[in-house]
Amino acid sequence: MNKILKYSFCIFIILNLFSRINCNITEDEQIQAERIFSILGQLALPICSYFTCSGTDGEVNRDITGIIIHPSGENIYDLSSIDFSVFKNVHQIDLGRKIIPPLNLLSQIKNYTNLISLSVYGLVEGVDVSLPSSLVSIAFENFKGTFYTKWVNADADRLYVHNTIDFSISGAFVKSKITSLDFPIPPQGFPDLSTLFPNLISVAIYFKEVTLGSSYIPSSFLGSIEKLPVSSVIFEFDANTTKKELSKKIYLPDFSRSPLYYFRIDGDGFVLNQGQSLDFINSFSSFEISLINCKSLFKTCSNCYKVPIGSKCEFSFIKFYVDQVDLRNCTKIKLWEIEPSQNITFNNMNFKKLSNLDITNTSLSGDLPDEMCQMGYTGVSIKNNLFSTKVPSCYICTSDQSVRTNILPNKFTTFGLESPASCPNFKIEYKDLYLVDTRGDVIVISGKDLGFNVDVEGVDSWDFTVPNELIRIYTEKGLGTTNKTIKVTFNDREKQISFNYHYAPPEISSYYVDTDNGIIFFVGSGFSTESQANANMLTMSDNDTPYSAPFSNREASSIFVYISGLQKPPTAGQVFSVQVVSGSQQSKEVSFVYGINQIGINDDIAFNSGDTTVISGTFPTTDPSKVSIVIKKDYYFIECTTLEVSNTLLTFTCPKSDIVVGTDLPFYLTIDGLFCDTIATVYQVYGTYTPPPTPSPIDSSSSSSPSPSPSPSPSQTSSSDEVSSSLKLEFPLTLILGIFLFSLFK
């Protein structure tokens, strides 16, 4: 009897637990879910182990709300026989690139009432159905048939249709909140997108053939996107299009007034109007441009390419003359499959700004300039071209094969992986004596033809910068004179040099009084922890302490004394002399007139970064040149400019910076030898920009051509491999039940 009770009790517990986990899931949902698990090769655990469910484990009335499937590995999983119509409470469907969905998936989900997001990589077919009006995000990587504009409601914010078969559009779009549009261009062009989708920030337009009757296509055919607040623009051809060229040329819009952070063309047929330039000079400093396969573009202009400083510039599979394009503002340059054969001078590149240079599989030739040595070799890849003459000295002077490989293979006859490193001009230039600061300093030794393999022995801290061929030796804090002998090893040879460095004598530049805290600061340089201040008519106390001043970005140091600790406090108008002694060195004697005017700020400061600010207080001057305002951020200082000052008001401006709104920062004010400080709060930042995330396609790795790195969608970040997380909770529950049963039947 006891054993029967035990059996009954266990069965009751198991049934109760699993019914609580799956209690609102219908029998049809259970059947289709188990079929999905079987196709994916997964264990038959509770459904909410695989799919997103409402509530938390253990709660009653749970529904399946999300079907997100992104299997890892190389296998393709065919779910074309699954009936998705049974999952009526789903909010999100996301089927990744390894999933084959039902071709009629849209018909199956037409009666969903809560569907918000639909993202499908595999091929689906457009049919005459009304998709749920709740949808705000639609993404099809592969679509066949008719796209009905009625699927896009007024609240939609994302529309993505990439590769198409037998594509057509039915109906007219309504005005909506769309911010991201990736869509094939209609045969008659886009209507005015600035009217339909005024919130657009990201646009990708895919091309097949254009049926407009005229012999050319005006830029308005693209929907007047230059009137939109877009920051990302892409023009490319549908992957199912065999011919990546339009028979009728499309004129590009003028983007000169559009601040973009990304622009890309992949395909031929785009041209510029007479006198028009590809002008992006007003775009953001992190601007990226990719021009791929657009052979017609540079036939209509020369020197018509303008980008802002700090841009990333890519040209691939294009016929154009490299020297005719201004690349001086590019920090990263990529030239792939460039024709025709041509000698290039590299005069249109700024190697001081370049961090990456990639020239691959081109018909380019000429001299690789020595200026290339201003770049680290890790940022250089010049392979399979026609360069055959001059090689930069830093590569000749380095025998390391991993370095030489970066400019091989080319057509060089005297330079290869094994050729000797012959550098007759190798030299190191240094002085016998260097003057350094007592707080630590940097001794700079210049070189010539040092290559990339440099080592320094005999000092604790040093570095070598390839761009300027400079060896920097960092000195410690100290006093007096230090003798140094170091050995510089270069490639397969070495040179020993000897020099002295002498710590600079202290120097006093100014003083100021902190009336709030009763402190006198003597400001200058060359002070050390052993420094002492000797002042005529001021007897210094025993707690005189050297101090790195926080009020200046000029790296000044100071010695401070407490007025209360002085045997004879100073009086207004008193003349006194000060001399600082550091070790065996002493400064010149400097005289000051002691003043005790009042200085103060009435209220807490709230200021704009990049704009003017007015504060009230007590300011004993009307001369802006006598006012110093410094704001400390982290470990550096921001020096502000005083525009106007009176006895009660002070107007200043601080430069544009990356300060976060709401940050509290130390604020230091010095006027003619007087000092006070407070806290300033940033309430507005002008001149900075954080680009919006690029809407991600269903699987960005599907494209065969380069593309920007999109921000992953929530489904991709939270469930990049939904199946692999199947044991997240129910496995421990099953294990506990098993142990419990085993203990009962022992």
N, C-alpha and C positions, 0 to 999 in steps of 0.2 A: 504493500500500500504506500509506504513511504517513497519507494522508487517511482511509482506512478505519479505521485504528487510532484516529485522532483521534475519528471518529464513534462508534466502539464505546466508547471511554473516556468520552466525554461522556454517552452514554445510560446507561452503568453508574453514573456519578456521580448523575445526576438520579433514576434509579429507586431507587438506594440511599438518597438523602436523603429522598425522599418516603415511602419505605416505612418509614423510621425515625420519621417524624413521625406516620404513620397506621397503624403496623404492627399494632395490636390491634383496629382498627376493622373490623367485619364488612362484607361486601358490602351486606347489607340496610340497615345503618346509613348506609353511604355513599350509597345510593340515596335514602333518606328525607332525609338531611341536604342533599343537592344539590337536592331538591325544595323544601325550606324556603328555601335560599339563592335559588332561582329566584323563588319567590313574593315574597321580600323585595327582589328586584332587586339582589342582591349578586354580586360577582365569584366565580368558581369557584376559590377558594383552598383550601388544606387545611382540614379540618374544625376543627382545634384553633385556627384563627384566629378562629372564631366562638363555638364552645362551649368550656366549661371541660373541660380534660383532666387526667388524673392525670400526675404527674411534671412535667418541664420539657422544653422543646424540645430535640430531639436524643436524648432517652432512648428506649429500646425499651419495648415492652409498655405503651403508653399507652392508656387507656380514656377514653371520653366520660363525665364525671362530673357535668356541670351543663349544663342547657339553660335559659338565661336570656335572654329576648328582650323588650326594651323599646324598640321603634323610636321615633325622634323624628319630628317632623312631624305632619301631620294625616291621613295615609293610614291606612286600616284594612286589615290583612292577614289573609286567610282561610286558616287552616291546618287547616280542618275535614276535609280529605281526607288529612291526614298520618297515617301509622300510627306512633304513638309506642311501640308494643309492642316494637319492635326494639331500643330503647335500654335494654338490661337492666341496665347497670352504673351508671345515673344515680343520683346522690345528691340532686340538687336540680332541680326543675322550677319555673320562674317565668315565666309568660306574662302580659305586661302588658296594659294597657287597649286597646292598638291591635291586639290579636291575637284572632281568632275561633278558639277551640280546637275539636277534635272534641267533639260533644255526648256521645259515649260514651268520653271520655278515661279515666274511672275504670276502665272495663272493660279498656282497652288497657294500663294500667299495673299491673294486679292481680298480675302475676307478677314485678314488680320485687323484688329481694331487699335492695337497699341504699338505697332511697329514704328520705331523712330529712325533707326539706322539700318541700311541695307548695303552690304559690301560683298561683291562676288567677283572672284578672279576668273573662273571658268566661263565658258560660253553659255549665255542665256539668250532667249529669243523674245523680241518685242511682239506682244500680241495685244489685241484690242481689249484690254482690261483696265479697270481703274484701280491703281495701286492705293494702299491705305493713305488717307488724307493726313495721317499723323506723321508721315515721313518728312524728315528735315535733312537727311543726308543720303544721297544715292550715289553709288560707285560701282560701275561695271568696267572691268578691264577688257572683256571681250563680249561684244554685243552684236546680235544679228537681227535685222528686220527694222521695224518702225519704232521710233521713240516718240511717245505721246507727251506733248508738253503739259497735259493735264496732270501728269505725275508730279510735277514740280509746283508745290503750293506756295502761298505767300510767305510762309514761315521757313521755307527751305534755306539752308545756309551753305550747302555743298552739293555740287553736281559734277560727277566725274564719269565720262564715257570715253574710253580710249580707242582700242582697236575694234573696227566694225566690219560687218559683212552685209551686203545688200541694204545699206543704211538709208533711211529716210526719216523725215520729221513730219509729224502730224500735229497741226494746231499752232497756236501762237503762245509764247511765254507770257506769263503775267508778272507784274512787278513783285519782286521778292527780296528777302534779306541775304541773298547769296553773297558770300565773301570769297569763295573759291570756285572757279569755273574751269573745268577741263572738258572740252567738248569738240566734236568734229564741226568744221565750218559748214553751215547749210549751203546748198548749191547756189542760192542767190545771195549769200553773204549773211552776216549778222545784222539784225536791227540795231538801233542805238542802245548799246549796253549800258551807257551812263543813265539812261532813262529806266531800263528794265531792272538792272542790278546796280543801284548807286553805291552799294557798300563793297563792291569788288576790290580785293587787295591782291589776288593772285589769279592770273589768267594763263591757261594753256590752250592753244587752238591747234587742232589736228587737221591735216589737209589730205584730200584725195585729188579729185579734179574739180575745176570750177566751170560752171556753165553760163556765166554771165556773157551777154551777147557781144560786148565791146571787145576790141583787140587788146586792151589792157584793163587792169582792175585797179580802181582807185583805193586809197588807204581806208576810206570810209567803209569799204567792204568788210573790214575787220571790226566793225562795231564802234568806231570812234573811241577805242580803249584809252587813247592818250588823254581823254578828258576825265578818266576815272582816277581814284586815289590808289592805283595799283602800285605795288612794289616788286612784283615778280611777273615777267612776261615770257612765254615760251611759244615759239612757232615750230611745229614739226609735223612730219608725215605719219599717217597711220601705218602701223607695222604690217598690215595686210595689203599695202599698196606696193606693187612691184617696181613702179617707176617713181623715184623720189624727185620728180621734176614736174613743174606745172608748164603747160603749153602756153599759158597766158601769164605775163609777169604781173606780180602784185606790188604796188608801191607801198613802202613802209610808212607808218605814221611818224610824226615828229615827236620824239620822246625827250627833247632837250629841256623841257620844263617838268618832266616827271622824275621825281626822286626814287629811282629803282635800287634794289639791292641784287637783282638777278635778271639777266636777259639772255635768251638763247634762241638761235635759229638752227634747225637741223633739216636741210633740204634746199633745193634750188628753185628759183623763181621769184626771189625777192629783190627789188631794186629800189633805188633812191631817185627822187625828183632832181631835176637840174639844179645844182647849187645846194642841195640838201646834204647834210652830213649825218653820220651816225654819232650823234652828240649825246653823251651821258655824263657830261662834266658836272652836272648838278645832282648826280646820284650820290649814294652814301659811300663812305670811304672803304667799306668792305665789299664794294660792288664786284659782281662776277659776271663775265660775259663769255658766251660760247658760241662761236660761229662755225658750223659744221656743214659740209656739203653744199654750201651756198656759193656756187661758182659765179653766178651772175652778179652778185652784189658789188664786187670791187671793179667790175667792168664799167660801171657808171660813175665812178668817182676815184679820185686819188687824194691821199692825205685827208680823208674825210672821217676819221675815227678819233673820237675824243672820250677819254674816261678819266675819272677822278683819281687822285693819288691813293695808292693802296689797293688798286684793283687786281683781280685775278683774271687773266686773259687767255682764252683758248681759241686756236684756229686749227681746224682739222679738215682734211680732204678738200682743200680749196686751192684754186689757181689765183695767185696774187703775188705782187712784188713786196717782199717783207720790208725793205728799206723805205717804202712809201707810206708805211703805217707807223704812227707815233706810239711807241710802247714805253715811253719814259716814265709814265705814271703806274705801270704795272709792277706789282711785287711778285707775281707768279705768272710765267709765260709758258704756254704749251703750243708747240708747232708740230703737227703730225701730218704726214702725207701731203706736204706742200709742193706744188709745181708752179711754174716751169723751173727748169734748171737755172740757177742764178747765183752769182757771188753776192754775199751780204757783208755789210761793213760793221754791223752791231752798233752803229752810231745812234740808232734810235732806241737804245736800251740804256737804262740807268742801273749799273751793276751795284751801286751803293745801296739801292733800294730793293734789288732783287733778292728773294730768298729761294726761289725755285726757277730753273730754266730747263725745259724738256723739249729737245728737238729730236724727232724720231722719224725714220723712214721718209726722208725728204730728198729733194734734188738740190739742196743748198750746199754751197761751198764757200771758200774764202779763208781768211785767217781767224783763228780763235784768239781774241785779244787777251792781253795780260790783265786787263781789267776784270776778267772772269775770276781772278784770284781774290777779288773782294767778296766772293761768295764762298761759303763752305762747300766742300765737295759733295756732301750728302744731299744738297739741293740741286745738283747738276746731273742731267742725263742727256747726253748727246750721242746717239747711237744710230748706226746704219744710214749715214748721210754721205756727202761727197767731200767733206773737209779733208784736206791733204797737205796743207802747208804749215803755217805757224801754229805751235802748241803753247798754251800759257805756261810761264816759267814754273808755277807752283805744281804743275803736273809733271813737267820734266824733272823737277827737283825732288820728286817723291817716287820711290821705287815700289811702294806698297801697291800690290795688284788690285786690291779692293778700291783704291783711289783711282788708278788708271782705267779701270773698267768703266768708270762713269763717262769717259769720252771715247770709248772703244766699243765696237769696231767702227772705224771710218776708213779713209783712204791714205792715212799717214804711212810714209815709207821709212822714216827714221824713228818712229815712236810706237812702241808696243808694250805688251805686258812685261817683257823680259829685257827691254833696252836699258842701258846703264843710266843712272841719274847723274848727268854731267852739268854742274852749275858753277862755271868759272867766276860769276859775279857775286857769289855768296859772300856776305859780310854782315857784321854786327857793329852798330854805331852806338857808342856810349861815352859818358863823361867820367872823369876821375872822381869828381865830388858832386853829390846831390844834396840839396837843401830840402828837408822834409819837416812836416808839422809834428809837434810833440804828441798829438792825439792819434798818430798813425797816418800814413800817407801812401802814395803810389809812385814808384820810380818806373819811368817808361824808357825802355831800350828798343830802338828801332833796328830793323834788319832788312836784308835784301836777298831775294831768292831763297827763302828759308823753306819753302814747300809746306807740306801739311804735317810732317812728322818732326815735331820739336819737343824737346824735353829739357828741363832746367833742374840742376842739382845744386844744393848749397843754400837754399832758402826754403822756408816753411810754406809760404803761400805765394803762388804766382799763376798767371794764365797767359795764353798766347792767342791773339786774334789774327786769323788768316787775312781778313780783308785789308788791314793796314800793315800787316807784318810787324806787329808790335808785341814785345814781351813786357808784361806788367808785373812788377815785383811789389808786394804789399809789405810795408814796414809796420812794426809794432809801435805801441805807445812807448815813449821813452825820452831821454835827455842825452846831451853830449854828442859824441861821434862814434860811429860804428863802422868797422872795416868788414867788407864782404868779398869773398872770392866765390864765383859761381862757374859752373860748367854748362855750356849750352850744347846739346847734342842735336845735330841736324842730319836727318836721313842716315848716312853711313859714316859721318865724320863728326868731329866735336871741336869746340873752341872754348878756351878758359879765359875769363876776364876777371879783373879785380877793380874795385872801386870803393869809395867811402861815402857814407851819407851822414850828414850833420843835421841835428835837429835845429830848426829855426828858432831864433830868439823871440821872446814874447813881444807883443805890440798891443798897445791900448788905442782903440779907435773912438770910444765914446763911453758915456755912462748914463744911467737913468735911475729914477727913484720909483719904487713901488710903494706908494703912500698907504695903500690898504694893509700891507703886511709889514711895513716898516723896514724895507730892505733897500740897500744901494747896490746896484749891479755895475761892475766895470767890465765893459765889453771889448773883446779884441780877439787875438789869435796867438797861437804858440803857448797856451796855458797847459799845464799838466797837473797831475794830482799833487805834485810837490810845490806848486806855485804859491807864492806869498805876495800880498799887496802891501806896500809901504806908502802911507799917505801923510804928507805934511799937514799938520793941524788936525788930523784924524788918527787917533790911536786905535788900531784894529784889535778886535777881540780874538780870543783863542779859537773861536769856531768858524774862522774864515775858511770857506770851502770852495774849491774850483767847481764849476757848474757848466754843463752844456745848455746854452740858452734855448728856451722853447719858442722864442718870439720871432725868430728870423729863419728864412730859408737859405741864408748865406753861409750856413755851417759855422757861425761864429761861436766862440765859447766865452765864458765870463767867470769872474770871481765875485762873490756877493758877500756882503757884511750886513749884520743886523744893526740898525741904528740904535736900538735899545742897549746893545752891548758895547757901544762906544763910550769911552771914558769922558769924551767931550763931544756931544752931538753937534752937528753942523747947524749953522743958522743961514737964513736966506741972504744971498748976496756975498757969502763968504767965498774967497778964492782959496783953493787947495790944490796941491800937486800930488800925483800918484805915480808910482813906479812898481812894476811887477817883476818879481825874480822867480825864474824857473831853473833850479839846479845852479849851474855856474853861469847862466846867461840871464841878463836883465834887460828890460825894456827901456826906452827913453822915458824921461820924466815928462808927464803930460799934466797941464794945469786946466782946471775947470772952475766955473763959478756955480756955486750951489744954489739951486732954485727950489722953491717949495710951492709952486702954483698948484691949484686944484685941477684934477682931471677925473672924469667919471662918466658913466653911461647910465641913463635913467632907468631904462626898461630892458627886459630880455629882447634879444635880437632875432628877428625872423627875416631871412634874406633870400633873394633869388640868385641861383647860380647862373651867371651869364647875363644878368640884368642889373639895373641900378637899385640901390637901397638907401633910405634916409633914416638916420637914428638921431635921437635927442640926448643931450647930456651937457657936461661942462667941458669945454674945449678951449684952452688958453692960447689960441692962435687963429689967424685968418689966412694963413699961408699953407696950401695943400702940400707943398714940398716938405714941410716939417712933420707930416703925419705918416705913420707907418701902420698898416693894417695887415695882419697875417692870420690865416685860419689854418689850423693843424688838422690834417686828415691822415689817420693811421700813422705811417712813419715818414710822411713828407709834409711840406708846407705849401700853402697856396697864398701867394702875395696878391693882395687886392690894390686897386688904384683909387686914390682919393680925388674926387672931382671938385668938391667945394666944401669949405668948412667955415663956420662962424662960431661965436662963443656958445651957441646953444644947439646948432644943427650940424650934422656931418653927412655928406652924400658920397657914397663910394660904389664901386662896381667890382665884382669878383669874376674871374674868367670862367668860361664854360668848363665843366668838368663832369665826371661820372658819379657825382655825389647822389646818393639815394634820397628822395624826398622824405622828410621827417627825421633825418639824421641830426643829432646834436653834436656840434663841433666846438673845440676851444677857440676862442676869439681873442686875439692879442692886439691892443692898441697902444702905440707909443707916439707921444707928441713932445718934441723938443726936450728930450731927457726925462719925461714923465711917462708912467706906464700904468695900465690897468687891464684887467681881463674879465671875460664873462663867457657865457655859452651862447652860441648862435645856432638856430634851427633852420634847416633848409625847407622851404615850403613850395618852391617851384624850381625846376631845372629847365633852362633854355639851351637849345643847340645840341642836345643829345638825342639819340634815336635808338630804340630797340626794335629791330624788324620783327614783324609777326611771323609765327611759324609757317613754313611752307606746308600746305595741306598734302598729306601723303597719299599716293595711290595705294591700291590694294596690296601690291608688293613691288616696291621700287626696284628690286633687283631684276625685274623682268625685262627692262629696256636694254637693248643691245648697245645703245649709244650713251655717252656720259650724261649725267643729270645731276641736279643739286641734291644734297642730302636732305631728304624731307624729315620733318618731325614725325615720329611714329604716332599712329592713332591710338586711342586708349585700348582698343582691342588688341593691338599688336604689342603694346608694352605690358599689358597685364596678362596676356595669354599668347605669347609667341609660340608656345607649344601646349595648347590646351589639354591635349590628350596625356602628355607626360606628367601632368599634375594630378592625375586621377586618384592618387592615394593620399590626398592632402589631409582628409579627416577620417573617412569611413574605414580606412585600413586599421588604425588604432582601435576603433570601435569594434570591428570584426575580431581583431586579435584578443581584445578583452573578453568578448563573448565566448570565444573558443576556449580561453583559459578557464573561464567560469564554468563552462559545460564540462570540461575535462575534470575539474575539481569535484563536480557533483557526482560523476559516474565512476570515480576511482573505486 
